[in-house]
Amino acid sequence: MTLIDETSTIPAGGPTLEQVRRIVTELPGPRSAAILARKAEAVAAGVAHSMPVSVVAAGGGVVLDADGNSLIDLGSGIAVTSVGNAHPKVAAAVAAQAAQFTHTCFMVSPYESYVDVAEALNRLTPGDFAKKTALFNSGAEAVENAIKIARKHTGRQAVVAFDHGYHGRTNLTMALTAKSMPYKAGFGPFAPEVYRVPGSYPYRDGLTGAEAATRAITLIEKQIGADSLAAVIIEPIQGEGGFIVPADGFLDAVVAWCRDNGVVFIADEVQTGFARTGSMFASEIFGIEPDLITTAKGIAAGLPLAGVTGRAEIMDAAHAGGLGGTYGGNPIACAAALAAIDAFENDGLIERAQQIGALLTERLGAIRENDPRLGDIRGHGAMIAVEFVDAETGAPDAALTSAVAKACVAEGVIILTCGTFGNVIRFLPPLSIGDDLLNEGIDVLAAALERA
Ligand SMILES: *Cc1c(COP(=O)(O)O)cnc(C)c1O
């Protein structure tokens, strides 16, 4: 199937793709529009999209569509292509593995690359203790398995998640996820024994980390009881909920309480992991050592792979055959992960994430000086967000946020919104993007803000 007629050639993706924003048609152009019309006929309506294009190549900091429009990528496919799309090391590793074997099922006949990925995760995740890893296909599946493991280890059932948390779209992870629309509405009943407490949202709750932790712990003790609690699960920096960075002291107080009470502390680093925040894992920023860490998104540059990594004695609680899945730790996904991890460790990507964070924070801060609708700018590394508010009341301004995001999309900038109140624009550029494109993306955003 060709997306472009034979007379035109589709350039290869990866870093050799021309690094420009170039809009040659309305968005969507005619070729994309035709494909999107077929999508509307063939694909379930629940599978929505935010950028009205059909992609033919991507790399560096751009995404190329079927009409030749070259778009600035400030989303990385939701924090996935952190090493860059079609990264040469990843593409070569995937091609080589696909020519060797594509699947055996690791539970039937194992292979080395899965063990390599497990060893890498055991080594790279925070905590100087014996660790083990199990691999899965998606972030939600990793979260489900972390909960299974914590329940088996503790012999307890209850799980605590937090306001504004996001953990996926499967039944158990819908229960863990806070936001109803669009993630949960109409899809219940949800898994039992999941409880939600407030976390730390300094911009809106005005509490110190210690105060927010006391509030959460008191609720847990009074309403659930430590003796019933298997696990506490939290994103060190909340992703879909609005890139909420907890106040200093919050996470370590919760970790300490979990340790004192035999509760498994799970850090969901599906979005924050793998250099995204300017550290290999966001837990490092807060100086915490989670008992279990879930990973996915950035781990394998877009190949479906996820992991649960943590204390060996907890990971080994599940009986033989209790964990796994047909595809979990697929050899092509493992090959991609090993290539991506090589790039994270050896190509300066952690430093690059820090530089991107500094550039974004500075540019957005300058805009905010003259525009109080930018209520809060927060995040770490290449995971930065702006919370838009009514300048007078400080109330969340979802209408402004979606108008600005829409204007950026129309001008060829892939931009994502998030937040419980729909009033946050988040920046998750690939770490392979250049400063020119980043600056141009912010220029487009600034112009859209002036018009809005
Ligand atoms: C995206 C995400 C998930 C779910 O991952 P999927 O691969 O979409 O199932 C879970 N937790 C967090 C923090 C996420 O950002």
The ligand as a Tripos MOL2 file, in Angstrom:
@<TRIPOS>MOLECULE
LIG
   15    15     1     0     0
SMALL
NO_CHARGES

@<TRIPOS>ATOM
      1 C1          0.7050    6.3100   29.5410 C.3       1 LIG1
      2 C2          0.7510    5.9300   30.9650 C.ar      1 LIG1
      3 C3          0.2890    4.6730   31.4030 C.ar      1 LIG1
      4 C4         -0.3600    3.6850   30.4690 C.3       1 LIG1
      5 O1          0.5290    3.2300   29.5030 O.3       1 LIG1
      6 P1         -0.0490    2.4870   28.2030 P.3       1 LIG1
      7 O2          1.1790    1.9890   27.5060 O.co2     1 LIG1
      8 O3         -0.8100    3.5130   27.4360 O.co2     1 LIG1
      9 O4         -0.9110    1.3940   28.7010 O.co2     1 LIG1
     10 C5          0.4370    4.3520   32.7400 C.ar      1 LIG1
     11 N1          0.9870    5.2090   33.6030 N.ar      1 LIG1
     12 C6          1.4350    6.4270   33.2250 C.ar      1 LIG1
     13 C7          2.0650    7.3250   34.2360 C.3       1 LIG1
     14 C8          1.3140    6.8270   31.8990 C.ar      1 LIG1
     15 O5          1.7390    8.0380   31.5210 O.3       1 LIG1
@<TRIPOS>BOND
     1     1     2 1
     2     2     3 ar
     3     2    14 ar
     4     3     4 1
     5     3    10 ar
     6     4     5 1
     7     5     6 1
     8     6     7 2
     9     6     8 1
    10     6     9 1
    11    10    11 ar
    12    11    12 ar
    13    12    13 1
    14    12    14 ar
    15    14    15 1
@<TRIPOS>SUBSTRUCTURE
     1 LIG1         1 GROUP 0 **** ****
